Amino acid sequence: MKNLLIVAGACAFLVACSSPKANTEAEEAVEVEEVADAASEYVVNGAESTLAWKGSKVTGDFHTGTANISMGKLSIENNAVVGGEFVIDMASISVSDEGMDDESKGKLAGHLTSPDFFDVETNKTASFEVGSGTADSLTGNLTMKGVTKAITIPYTMTAEENNASFSSSFSIDRTQWGVEYGSSSLINGLGDKAINDVIEFDVTRAASK
């Protein structure tokens, strides 16, 4: 089956910055069909794959970090991704801000995994199930914090006989997945404590047969 492509993972949420990536619109979940037998399947190497996030307050201050890809697959046919299965371990959310001490990083990561944001105790993973793909874009269902929405993301991919690499950069509106804490659009009176709704992601995946 065309299965999960995480994205997203989910992962963090405060985003924005000086030149934010184009925001992907959330739509109703799409139907997922089986991948043709002719497609080649590659297994994602989580240790060599990364999901980086970036988020910010309305003041322009930002945070960065990563989350681990715990499992995944790529189905490739005619030099295009036609399916995939990718899952993010939400408990692995970490903070990588330069100039922030380890204690502060730990506190921020703990807040991100709390019910205020991703409620990781209840929602241990995030995933993206591929519904359709072209040579440069994928449409599928992103599930995060128990909410499933369809998005379309750009990607680049290189496939050889036994190895494949995949990368994608995109952003989402976190409030569409119920991550509303500190939202600059939903809560009035937050002032410079307001957090931008957009989350920015850079995803790279290494896979092999």
Order of alpha helices (4+ residues) and beta strands (2+ residues): beta-beta-beta-alpha-beta-beta-beta-beta-beta-beta
